[in-house]
Amino acid sequence: MMDTVWTPHRFDFVENLKKKLILKKIDFHRGKSWGVDHSGSLTTILEEIPDVPIYCTANAVKSIEGQYGKRGWNFHVVKTEIPWISETERSLFFLK
């Protein structure tokens, strides 16, 4: 998953993911922006799939935990903001 939605839409977003039967198929989360307009449903999603890894920088971890608190999420810290992710394959690469 690349992005979520603004906080007021979080429940509809998660329900739509459930209806499409794709919520449990999410392998990892990697947000491009961690503001609440892009990560607002992260807490609701991770209540459903708590062990999914979140790939982000150390600064992003600080931002996420600053917004949502320390919840013991499965962070995988990378050194750069410039990842490449194939939207058609399950590939994930980070430049160092």
QUIJO-V747652 format. One record per residue. N is the residue number from 1. SS is DSSP state (H for helix, E for strand, L for the rest). PHI is phi in radians with two decimals (999 if undefined). D_CENTER is the distance of its C-alpha to the mean C-alpha in Angstrom with 1 decimal. Layout:
BEGIN
n-><N:N>
ss-><SS:SS>
phi-><PHI:PHI>
d_center-><D_CENTER:D_CENTER>
END
This chain:
BEGIN
n-><1:2:3:4:5:6:7:8:9:10:11:12:13:14:15:16:17:18:19:20:21:22:23:24:25:26:27:28:29:30:31:32:33:34:35:36:37:38:39:40:41:42:43:44:45:46:47:48:49:50:51:52:53:54:55:56:57:58:59:60:61:62:63:64:65:66:67:68:69:70:71:72:73:74:75:76:77:78:79:80:81:82:83:84:85:86:87:88:89:90:91:92:93:94:95:96>
ss-><L:L:L:L:L:L:H:H:H:H:H:H:H:H:H:H:H:H:H:L:L:L:H:H:H:L:L:E:E:L:L:L:L:L:L:H:H:H:H:L:L:H:H:H:H:H:H:H:L:L:L:L:E:E:E:E:L:H:H:H:H:H:H:H:H:H:H:H:L:L:L:L:L:L:E:E:E:L:L:L:L:L:E:E:E:L:L:L:L:L:L:E:E:E:L:L>
phi-><999:-1.67:-2.78:-2.08:-2.32:-1.07:-0.80:-1.08:-1.80:-1.07:-1.22:-1.10:-1.06:-1.16:-1.09:-1.13:-1.10:-1.18:-1.07:-1.44:1.04:-1.97:-1.00:-1.31:-1.60:-1.20:-1.51:-2.83:-2.11:-2.53:-1.54:-1.52:-2.41:-1.86:-1.20:-1.11:-1.31:-2.04:-2.16:-1.10:-1.79:-1.00:-1.09:-1.17:-1.13:-1.29:-1.22:-1.47:-2.31:-1.17:-1.66:-1.08:-1.25:-2.00:-1.67:-2.87:-1.42:-1.05:-1.13:-1.17:-1.04:-1.05:-1.12:-1.11:-1.19:-1.17:-1.44:-2.02:1.50:-1.45:-2.05:1.28:-1.18:-1.49:-1.36:-2.17:-1.39:-2.01:-1.61:-2.42:-1.63:-1.98:-1.51:-2.11:-2.28:-1.37:-1.46:-1.89:-2.27:-1.66:-2.15:-2.53:-2.28:-2.19:-1.47:-1.98>
d_center-><6.1:6.4:6.2:7.0:10.4:12.8:13.4:16.8:15.4:12.8:15.4:16.6:13.3:12.7:16.4:16.3:13.8:16.2:19.2:18.2:17.7:14.4:12.1:13.5:13.3:9.6:10.0:6.9:3.4:4.8:5.3:9.0:9.7:8.7:11.6:11.8:12.6:9.2:7.0:9.8:8.9:6.1:9.3:10.8:8.4:8.5:12.2:12.6:10.9:11.0:11.4:8.5:8.0:5.6:7.7:8.9:12.4:14.4:14.6:10.9:11.2:14.2:12.8:10.0:12.8:15.2:13.7:12.7:15.0:15.0:13.8:14.0:10.4:10.4:9.8:11.3:12.8:14.0:17.0:16.2:14.2:15.7:14.0:15.3:13.5:15.8:14.9:18.0:17.7:15.5:15.9:13.9:16.1:15.9:19.1:20.8>
END
